[in-house]
Every structure is written in structure tokens, then in C-alpha cells.
Amino acid sequence: MRMQLELPNQNVKVVKYLMELANFKTYKELFNAALTVLYWCLNEVTSGRIIVSLDEQTGKYKELSMPAFQVATFQAHQAPGERAATAR
């Protein structure tokens, strides 16, 4: 599948920064890594877990919150028949 995106200049800068930081050579590498992380996060959230960043020295953590996580959690707690009705 071929995809084409139009991004604001600020997002292009972020994409290029992330590619440099992660040493990705292609947009495909970045996209595949992003899909992997999102897929893992959604599986964790729908299993009743939260995604956090932990400061091991202090034990403090910060939860990662995204609208997609809230939707996935809501849908995971619906009965199968309710999911179909909500998706329409």
C-alpha cells in the first residue's frame, strides 16, 4: 500500500527529529516503529493496564494518555453486540 501525507511544517520538523534521534533512514522505518508502539499500547490498555514512564530513582511515574486509549478502553469493556452498535 502506498500512502501520502500532508503535514504542517512543525510536524515535518518533529518527524525529521525523530528519524535522526532513532537513526531511521526511511519514513517506512519510522512508521513501522510507530505502529508497533501504538499496537502494543492499545493491547495493554484494552487489557486493563496503564502506560507509564517511571522515574526509577524516585518511584514517581507519569501516565501516557491519548484519546485513542480512552476509546479503546471503552470499547474493550462493552459487550460484543454493543461494540457493533457503537461503531456505526
Phi and psi restraints in degrees (range 20) as a CNS / XPLOR table:
assign (resid 1 and name C) (resid 2 and name N)
       (resid 2 and name CA) (resid 2 and name C) 1.0 -107.0 20.0 2
assign (resid 2 and name N) (resid 2 and name CA)
       (resid 2 and name C) (resid 3 and name N) 1.0 136.5 20.0 2
assign (resid 2 and name C) (resid 3 and name N)
       (resid 3 and name CA) (resid 3 and name C) 1.0 -126.7 20.0 2
assign (resid 3 and name N) (resid 3 and name CA)
       (resid 3 and name C) (resid 4 and name N) 1.0 148.0 20.0 2
assign (resid 3 and name C) (resid 4 and name N)
       (resid 4 and name CA) (resid 4 and name C) 1.0 -130.6 20.0 2
assign (resid 4 and name N) (resid 4 and name CA)
       (resid 4 and name C) (resid 5 and name N) 1.0 133.4 20.0 2
assign (resid 4 and name C) (resid 5 and name N)
       (resid 5 and name CA) (resid 5 and name C) 1.0 -123.3 20.0 2
assign (resid 5 and name N) (resid 5 and name CA)
       (resid 5 and name C) (resid 6 and name N) 1.0 146.8 20.0 2
assign (resid 5 and name C) (resid 6 and name N)
       (resid 6 and name CA) (resid 6 and name C) 1.0 -114.2 20.0 2
assign (resid 6 and name N) (resid 6 and name CA)
       (resid 6 and name C) (resid 7 and name N) 1.0 120.6 20.0 2
assign (resid 6 and name C) (resid 7 and name N)
       (resid 7 and name CA) (resid 7 and name C) 1.0 -120.9 20.0 2
assign (resid 7 and name N) (resid 7 and name CA)
       (resid 7 and name C) (resid 8 and name N) 1.0 146.0 20.0 2
assign (resid 7 and name C) (resid 8 and name N)
       (resid 8 and name CA) (resid 8 and name C) 1.0 -63.7 20.0 2
assign (resid 8 and name N) (resid 8 and name CA)
       (resid 8 and name C) (resid 9 and name N) 1.0 154.4 20.0 2
assign (resid 8 and name C) (resid 9 and name N)
       (resid 9 and name CA) (resid 9 and name C) 1.0 -53.1 20.0 2
assign (resid 9 and name N) (resid 9 and name CA)
       (resid 9 and name C) (resid 10 and name N) 1.0 -38.7 20.0 2
assign (resid 9 and name C) (resid 10 and name N)
       (resid 10 and name CA) (resid 10 and name C) 1.0 -62.4 20.0 2
assign (resid 10 and name N) (resid 10 and name CA)
       (resid 10 and name C) (resid 11 and name N) 1.0 -39.9 20.0 2
assign (resid 10 and name C) (resid 11 and name N)
       (resid 11 and name CA) (resid 11 and name C) 1.0 -70.4 20.0 2
assign (resid 11 and name N) (resid 11 and name CA)
       (resid 11 and name C) (resid 12 and name N) 1.0 -33.4 20.0 2
assign (resid 11 and name C) (resid 12 and name N)
       (resid 12 and name CA) (resid 12 and name C) 1.0 -62.6 20.0 2
assign (resid 12 and name N) (resid 12 and name CA)
       (resid 12 and name C) (resid 13 and name N) 1.0 -41.2 20.0 2
assign (resid 12 and name C) (resid 13 and name N)
       (resid 13 and name CA) (resid 13 and name C) 1.0 -62.4 20.0 2
assign (resid 13 and name N) (resid 13 and name CA)
       (resid 13 and name C) (resid 14 and name N) 1.0 -40.7 20.0 2
assign (resid 13 and name C) (resid 14 and name N)
       (resid 14 and name CA) (resid 14 and name C) 1.0 -64.7 20.0 2
assign (resid 14 and name N) (resid 14 and name CA)
       (resid 14 and name C) (resid 15 and name N) 1.0 -44.6 20.0 2
assign (resid 14 and name C) (resid 15 and name N)
       (resid 15 and name CA) (resid 15 and name C) 1.0 -58.1 20.0 2
assign (resid 15 and name N) (resid 15 and name CA)
       (resid 15 and name C) (resid 16 and name N) 1.0 -48.9 20.0 2
assign (resid 15 and name C) (resid 16 and name N)
       (resid 16 and name CA) (resid 16 and name C) 1.0 -64.3 20.0 2
assign (resid 16 and name N) (resid 16 and name CA)
       (resid 16 and name C) (resid 17 and name N) 1.0 -38.6 20.0 2
assign (resid 16 and name C) (resid 17 and name N)
       (resid 17 and name CA) (resid 17 and name C) 1.0 -63.6 20.0 2
assign (resid 17 and name N) (resid 17 and name CA)
       (resid 17 and name C) (resid 18 and name N) 1.0 -45.5 20.0 2
assign (resid 17 and name C) (resid 18 and name N)
       (resid 18 and name CA) (resid 18 and name C) 1.0 -63.1 20.0 2
assign (resid 18 and name N) (resid 18 and name CA)
       (resid 18 and name C) (resid 19 and name N) 1.0 -41.0 20.0 2
assign (resid 18 and name C) (resid 19 and name N)
       (resid 19 and name CA) (resid 19 and name C) 1.0 -62.6 20.0 2
assign (resid 19 and name N) (resid 19 and name CA)
       (resid 19 and name C) (resid 20 and name N) 1.0 -41.8 20.0 2
assign (resid 19 and name C) (resid 20 and name N)
       (resid 20 and name CA) (resid 20 and name C) 1.0 -66.8 20.0 2
assign (resid 20 and name N) (resid 20 and name CA)
       (resid 20 and name C) (resid 21 and name N) 1.0 -44.8 20.0 2
assign (resid 20 and name C) (resid 21 and name N)
       (resid 21 and name CA) (resid 21 and name C) 1.0 -61.3 20.0 2
assign (resid 21 and name N) (resid 21 and name CA)
       (resid 21 and name C) (resid 22 and name N) 1.0 -41.3 20.0 2
assign (resid 21 and name C) (resid 22 and name N)
       (resid 22 and name CA) (resid 22 and name C) 1.0 -90.8 20.0 2
assign (resid 22 and name N) (resid 22 and name CA)
       (resid 22 and name C) (resid 23 and name N) 1.0 -2.2 20.0 2
assign (resid 22 and name C) (resid 23 and name N)
       (resid 23 and name CA) (resid 23 and name C) 1.0 61.3 20.0 2
assign (resid 23 and name N) (resid 23 and name CA)
       (resid 23 and name C) (resid 24 and name N) 1.0 38.1 20.0 2
assign (resid 23 and name C) (resid 24 and name N)
       (resid 24 and name CA) (resid 24 and name C) 1.0 -83.7 20.0 2
assign (resid 24 and name N) (resid 24 and name CA)
       (resid 24 and name C) (resid 25 and name N) 1.0 138.6 20.0 2
assign (resid 24 and name C) (resid 25 and name N)
       (resid 25 and name CA) (resid 25 and name C) 1.0 -94.9 20.0 2
assign (resid 25 and name N) (resid 25 and name CA)
       (resid 25 and name C) (resid 26 and name N) 1.0 -21.5 20.0 2
assign (resid 25 and name C) (resid 26 and name N)
       (resid 26 and name CA) (resid 26 and name C) 1.0 -132.6 20.0 2
assign (resid 26 and name N) (resid 26 and name CA)
       (resid 26 and name C) (resid 27 and name N) 1.0 158.9 20.0 2
assign (resid 26 and name C) (resid 27 and name N)
       (resid 27 and name CA) (resid 27 and name C) 1.0 -64.8 20.0 2
assign (resid 27 and name N) (resid 27 and name CA)
       (resid 27 and name C) (resid 28 and name N) 1.0 -32.0 20.0 2
assign (resid 27 and name C) (resid 28 and name N)
       (resid 28 and name CA) (resid 28 and name C) 1.0 -60.7 20.0 2
assign (resid 28 and name N) (resid 28 and name CA)
       (resid 28 and name C) (resid 29 and name N) 1.0 -42.8 20.0 2
assign (resid 28 and name C) (resid 29 and name N)
       (resid 29 and name CA) (resid 29 and name C) 1.0 -60.7 20.0 2
assign (resid 29 and name N) (resid 29 and name CA)
       (resid 29 and name C) (resid 30 and name N) 1.0 -44.6 20.0 2
assign (resid 29 and name C) (resid 30 and name N)
       (resid 30 and name CA) (resid 30 and name C) 1.0 -63.0 20.0 2
assign (resid 30 and name N) (resid 30 and name CA)
       (resid 30 and name C) (resid 31 and name N) 1.0 -46.4 20.0 2
assign (resid 30 and name C) (resid 31 and name N)
       (resid 31 and name CA) (resid 31 and name C) 1.0 -62.5 20.0 2
assign (resid 31 and name N) (resid 31 and name CA)
       (resid 31 and name C) (resid 32 and name N) 1.0 -44.5 20.0 2
assign (resid 31 and name C) (resid 32 and name N)
       (resid 32 and name CA) (resid 32 and name C) 1.0 -63.4 20.0 2
assign (resid 32 and name N) (resid 32 and name CA)
       (resid 32 and name C) (resid 33 and name N) 1.0 -40.1 20.0 2
assign (resid 32 and name C) (resid 33 and name N)
       (resid 33 and name CA) (resid 33 and name C) 1.0 -65.6 20.0 2
assign (resid 33 and name N) (resid 33 and name CA)
       (resid 33 and name C) (resid 34 and name N) 1.0 -41.9 20.0 2
assign (resid 33 and name C) (resid 34 and name N)
       (resid 34 and name CA) (resid 34 and name C) 1.0 -64.0 20.0 2
assign (resid 34 and name N) (resid 34 and name CA)
       (resid 34 and name C) (resid 35 and name N) 1.0 -41.5 20.0 2
assign (resid 34 and name C) (resid 35 and name N)
       (resid 35 and name CA) (resid 35 and name C) 1.0 -62.7 20.0 2
assign (resid 35 and name N) (resid 35 and name CA)
       (resid 35 and name C) (resid 36 and name N) 1.0 -41.3 20.0 2
assign (resid 35 and name C) (resid 36 and name N)
       (resid 36 and name CA) (resid 36 and name C) 1.0 -60.9 20.0 2
assign (resid 36 and name N) (resid 36 and name CA)
       (resid 36 and name C) (resid 37 and name N) 1.0 -46.1 20.0 2
assign (resid 36 and name C) (resid 37 and name N)
       (resid 37 and name CA) (resid 37 and name C) 1.0 -66.7 20.0 2
assign (resid 37 and name N) (resid 37 and name CA)
       (resid 37 and name C) (resid 38 and name N) 1.0 -44.6 20.0 2
assign (resid 37 and name C) (resid 38 and name N)
       (resid 38 and name CA) (resid 38 and name C) 1.0 -63.2 20.0 2
assign (resid 38 and name N) (resid 38 and name CA)
       (resid 38 and name C) (resid 39 and name N) 1.0 -43.0 20.0 2
assign (resid 38 and name C) (resid 39 and name N)
       (resid 39 and name CA) (resid 39 and name C) 1.0 -59.7 20.0 2
assign (resid 39 and name N) (resid 39 and name CA)
       (resid 39 and name C) (resid 40 and name N) 1.0 -46.5 20.0 2
assign (resid 39 and name C) (resid 40 and name N)
       (resid 40 and name CA) (resid 40 and name C) 1.0 -62.2 20.0 2
assign (resid 40 and name N) (resid 40 and name CA)
       (resid 40 and name C) (resid 41 and name N) 1.0 -47.0 20.0 2
assign (resid 40 and name C) (resid 41 and name N)
       (resid 41 and name CA) (resid 41 and name C) 1.0 -59.0 20.0 2
assign (resid 41 and name N) (resid 41 and name CA)
       (resid 41 and name C) (resid 42 and name N) 1.0 -46.8 20.0 2
assign (resid 41 and name C) (resid 42 and name N)
       (resid 42 and name CA) (resid 42 and name C) 1.0 -64.4 20.0 2
assign (resid 42 and name N) (resid 42 and name CA)
       (resid 42 and name C) (resid 43 and name N) 1.0 -38.3 20.0 2
assign (resid 42 and name C) (resid 43 and name N)
       (resid 43 and name CA) (resid 43 and name C) 1.0 -63.3 20.0 2
assign (resid 43 and name N) (resid 43 and name CA)
       (resid 43 and name C) (resid 44 and name N) 1.0 -41.2 20.0 2
assign (resid 43 and name C) (resid 44 and name N)
       (resid 44 and name CA) (resid 44 and name C) 1.0 -65.7 20.0 2
assign (resid 44 and name N) (resid 44 and name CA)
       (resid 44 and name C) (resid 45 and name N) 1.0 -46.4 20.0 2
assign (resid 44 and name C) (resid 45 and name N)
       (resid 45 and name CA) (resid 45 and name C) 1.0 -64.3 20.0 2
assign (resid 45 and name N) (resid 45 and name CA)
       (resid 45 and name C) (resid 46 and name N) 1.0 -41.9 20.0 2
assign (resid 45 and name C) (resid 46 and name N)
       (resid 46 and name CA) (resid 46 and name C) 1.0 -72.5 20.0 2
assign (resid 46 and name N) (resid 46 and name CA)
       (resid 46 and name C) (resid 47 and name N) 1.0 -13.2 20.0 2
assign (resid 46 and name C) (resid 47 and name N)
       (resid 47 and name CA) (resid 47 and name C) 1.0 -91.3 20.0 2
assign (resid 47 and name N) (resid 47 and name CA)
       (resid 47 and name C) (resid 48 and name N) 1.0 4.8 20.0 2
assign (resid 47 and name C) (resid 48 and name N)
       (resid 48 and name CA) (resid 48 and name C) 1.0 91.9 20.0 2
assign (resid 48 and name N) (resid 48 and name CA)
       (resid 48 and name C) (resid 49 and name N) 1.0 10.7 20.0 2
assign (resid 48 and name C) (resid 49 and name N)
       (resid 49 and name CA) (resid 49 and name C) 1.0 -97.3 20.0 2
assign (resid 49 and name N) (resid 49 and name CA)
       (resid 49 and name C) (resid 50 and name N) 1.0 166.1 20.0 2
assign (resid 49 and name C) (resid 50 and name N)
       (resid 50 and name CA) (resid 50 and name C) 1.0 -115.8 20.0 2
assign (resid 50 and name N) (resid 50 and name CA)
       (resid 50 and name C) (resid 51 and name N) 1.0 152.5 20.0 2
assign (resid 50 and name C) (resid 51 and name N)
       (resid 51 and name CA) (resid 51 and name C) 1.0 -100.3 20.0 2
assign (resid 51 and name N) (resid 51 and name CA)
       (resid 51 and name C) (resid 52 and name N) 1.0 124.4 20.0 2
assign (resid 51 and name C) (resid 52 and name N)
       (resid 52 and name CA) (resid 52 and name C) 1.0 -135.7 20.0 2
assign (resid 52 and name N) (resid 52 and name CA)
       (resid 52 and name C) (resid 53 and name N) 1.0 159.7 20.0 2
assign (resid 52 and name C) (resid 53 and name N)
       (resid 53 and name CA) (resid 53 and name C) 1.0 -108.9 20.0 2
assign (resid 53 and name N) (resid 53 and name CA)
       (resid 53 and name C) (resid 54 and name N) 1.0 124.7 20.0 2
assign (resid 53 and name C) (resid 54 and name N)
       (resid 54 and name CA) (resid 54 and name C) 1.0 -109.3 20.0 2
assign (resid 54 and name N) (resid 54 and name CA)
       (resid 54 and name C) (resid 55 and name N) 1.0 130.2 20.0 2
assign (resid 54 and name C) (resid 55 and name N)
       (resid 55 and name CA) (resid 55 and name C) 1.0 -88.3 20.0 2
assign (resid 55 and name N) (resid 55 and name CA)
       (resid 55 and name C) (resid 56 and name N) 1.0 104.7 20.0 2
assign (resid 55 and name C) (resid 56 and name N)
       (resid 56 and name CA) (resid 56 and name C) 1.0 -63.6 20.0 2
assign (resid 56 and name N) (resid 56 and name CA)
       (resid 56 and name C) (resid 57 and name N) 1.0 -28.8 20.0 2
assign (resid 56 and name C) (resid 57 and name N)
       (resid 57 and name CA) (resid 57 and name C) 1.0 -70.9 20.0 2
assign (resid 57 and name N) (resid 57 and name CA)
       (resid 57 and name C) (resid 58 and name N) 1.0 -40.9 20.0 2
assign (resid 57 and name C) (resid 58 and name N)
       (resid 58 and name CA) (resid 58 and name C) 1.0 -101.9 20.0 2
assign (resid 58 and name N) (resid 58 and name CA)
       (resid 58 and name C) (resid 59 and name N) 1.0 -17.4 20.0 2
assign (resid 58 and name C) (resid 59 and name N)
       (resid 59 and name CA) (resid 59 and name C) 1.0 79.5 20.0 2
assign (resid 59 and name N) (resid 59 and name CA)
       (resid 59 and name C) (resid 60 and name N) 1.0 -0.1 20.0 2
assign (resid 59 and name C) (resid 60 and name N)
       (resid 60 and name CA) (resid 60 and name C) 1.0 -78.0 20.0 2
assign (resid 60 and name N) (resid 60 and name CA)
       (resid 60 and name C) (resid 61 and name N) 1.0 149.6 20.0 2
assign (resid 60 and name C) (resid 61 and name N)
       (resid 61 and name CA) (resid 61 and name C) 1.0 -138.1 20.0 2
assign (resid 61 and name N) (resid 61 and name CA)
       (resid 61 and name C) (resid 62 and name N) 1.0 160.0 20.0 2
assign (resid 61 and name C) (resid 62 and name N)
       (resid 62 and name CA) (resid 62 and name C) 1.0 -128.8 20.0 2
assign (resid 62 and name N) (resid 62 and name CA)
       (resid 62 and name C) (resid 63 and name N) 1.0 126.9 20.0 2
assign (resid 62 and name C) (resid 63 and name N)
       (resid 63 and name CA) (resid 63 and name C) 1.0 -80.0 20.0 2
assign (resid 63 and name N) (resid 63 and name CA)
       (resid 63 and name C) (resid 64 and name N) 1.0 138.3 20.0 2
assign (resid 63 and name C) (resid 64 and name N)
       (resid 64 and name CA) (resid 64 and name C) 1.0 -86.9 20.0 2
assign (resid 64 and name N) (resid 64 and name CA)
       (resid 64 and name C) (resid 65 and name N) 1.0 122.1 20.0 2
assign (resid 64 and name C) (resid 65 and name N)
       (resid 65 and name CA) (resid 65 and name C) 1.0 -123.6 20.0 2
assign (resid 65 and name N) (resid 65 and name CA)
       (resid 65 and name C) (resid 66 and name N) 1.0 130.1 20.0 2
assign (resid 65 and name C) (resid 66 and name N)
       (resid 66 and name CA) (resid 66 and name C) 1.0 -139.2 20.0 2
assign (resid 66 and name N) (resid 66 and name CA)
       (resid 66 and name C) (resid 67 and name N) 1.0 146.3 20.0 2
assign (resid 66 and name C) (resid 67 and name N)
       (resid 67 and name CA) (resid 67 and name C) 1.0 -52.8 20.0 2
assign (resid 67 and name N) (resid 67 and name CA)
       (resid 67 and name C) (resid 68 and name N) 1.0 -36.5 20.0 2
assign (resid 67 and name C) (resid 68 and name N)
       (resid 68 and name CA) (resid 68 and name C) 1.0 -61.7 20.0 2
assign (resid 68 and name N) (resid 68 and name CA)
       (resid 68 and name C) (resid 69 and name N) 1.0 -32.4 20.0 2
assign (resid 68 and name C) (resid 69 and name N)
       (resid 69 and name CA) (resid 69 and name C) 1.0 -68.0 20.0 2
assign (resid 69 and name N) (resid 69 and name CA)
       (resid 69 and name C) (resid 70 and name N) 1.0 -39.5 20.0 2
assign (resid 69 and name C) (resid 70 and name N)
       (resid 70 and name CA) (resid 70 and name C) 1.0 -67.0 20.0 2
assign (resid 70 and name N) (resid 70 and name CA)
       (resid 70 and name C) (resid 71 and name N) 1.0 -41.3 20.0 2
assign (resid 70 and name C) (resid 71 and name N)
       (resid 71 and name CA) (resid 71 and name C) 1.0 -65.4 20.0 2
assign (resid 71 and name N) (resid 71 and name CA)
       (resid 71 and name C) (resid 72 and name N) 1.0 -45.5 20.0 2
assign (resid 71 and name C) (resid 72 and name N)
       (resid 72 and name CA) (resid 72 and name C) 1.0 -62.6 20.0 2
assign (resid 72 and name N) (resid 72 and name CA)
       (resid 72 and name C) (resid 73 and name N) 1.0 -41.4 20.0 2
assign (resid 72 and name C) (resid 73 and name N)
       (resid 73 and name CA) (resid 73 and name C) 1.0 -64.7 20.0 2
assign (resid 73 and name N) (resid 73 and name CA)
       (resid 73 and name C) (resid 74 and name N) 1.0 -43.5 20.0 2
assign (resid 73 and name C) (resid 74 and name N)
       (resid 74 and name CA) (resid 74 and name C) 1.0 -60.0 20.0 2
assign (resid 74 and name N) (resid 74 and name CA)
       (resid 74 and name C) (resid 75 and name N) 1.0 -47.8 20.0 2
assign (resid 74 and name C) (resid 75 and name N)
       (resid 75 and name CA) (resid 75 and name C) 1.0 -66.8 20.0 2
assign (resid 75 and name N) (resid 75 and name CA)
       (resid 75 and name C) (resid 76 and name N) 1.0 -34.4 20.0 2
assign (resid 75 and name C) (resid 76 and name N)
       (resid 76 and name CA) (resid 76 and name C) 1.0 -66.5 20.0 2
assign (resid 76 and name N) (resid 76 and name CA)
       (resid 76 and name C) (resid 77 and name N) 1.0 -25.1 20.0 2
assign (resid 76 and name C) (resid 77 and name N)
       (resid 77 and name CA) (resid 77 and name C) 1.0 -95.5 20.0 2
assign (resid 77 and name N) (resid 77 and name CA)
       (resid 77 and name C) (resid 78 and name N) 1.0 3.2 20.0 2
assign (resid 77 and name C) (resid 78 and name N)
       (resid 78 and name CA) (resid 78 and name C) 1.0 -91.2 20.0 2
assign (resid 78 and name N) (resid 78 and name CA)
       (resid 78 and name C) (resid 79 and name N) 1.0 152.7 20.0 2
assign (resid 78 and name C) (resid 79 and name N)
       (resid 79 and name CA) (resid 79 and name C) 1.0 -68.8 20.0 2
assign (resid 79 and name N) (resid 79 and name CA)
       (resid 79 and name C) (resid 80 and name N) 1.0 152.5 20.0 2
assign (resid 79 and name C) (resid 80 and name N)
       (resid 80 and name CA) (resid 80 and name C) 1.0 -51.5 20.0 2
assign (resid 80 and name N) (resid 80 and name CA)
       (resid 80 and name C) (resid 81 and name N) 1.0 -41.3 20.0 2
assign (resid 80 and name C) (resid 81 and name N)
       (resid 81 and name CA) (resid 81 and name C) 1.0 -65.5 20.0 2
assign (resid 81 and name N) (resid 81 and name CA)
       (resid 81 and name C) (resid 82 and name N) 1.0 -35.3 20.0 2
assign (resid 81 and name C) (resid 82 and name N)
       (resid 82 and name CA) (resid 82 and name C) 1.0 -69.0 20.0 2
assign (resid 82 and name N) (resid 82 and name CA)
       (resid 82 and name C) (resid 83 and name N) 1.0 -35.4 20.0 2
assign (resid 82 and name C) (resid 83 and name N)
       (resid 83 and name CA) (resid 83 and name C) 1.0 -61.2 20.0 2
assign (resid 83 and name N) (resid 83 and name CA)
       (resid 83 and name C) (resid 84 and name N) 1.0 -44.0 20.0 2
assign (resid 83 and name C) (resid 84 and name N)
       (resid 84 and name CA) (resid 84 and name C) 1.0 -62.3 20.0 2
assign (resid 84 and name N) (resid 84 and name CA)
       (resid 84 and name C) (resid 85 and name N) 1.0 -41.5 20.0 2
assign (resid 84 and name C) (resid 85 and name N)
       (resid 85 and name CA) (resid 85 and name C) 1.0 -68.0 20.0 2
assign (resid 85 and name N) (resid 85 and name CA)
       (resid 85 and name C) (resid 86 and name N) 1.0 -37.3 20.0 2
assign (resid 85 and name C) (resid 86 and name N)
       (resid 86 and name CA) (resid 86 and name C) 1.0 -70.8 20.0 2
assign (resid 86 and name N) (resid 86 and name CA)
       (resid 86 and name C) (resid 87 and name N) 1.0 -33.5 20.0 2
assign (resid 86 and name C) (resid 87 and name N)
       (resid 87 and name CA) (resid 87 and name C) 1.0 -69.9 20.0 2
assign (resid 87 and name N) (resid 87 and name CA)
       (resid 87 and name C) (resid 88 and name N) 1.0 -19.1 20.0 2
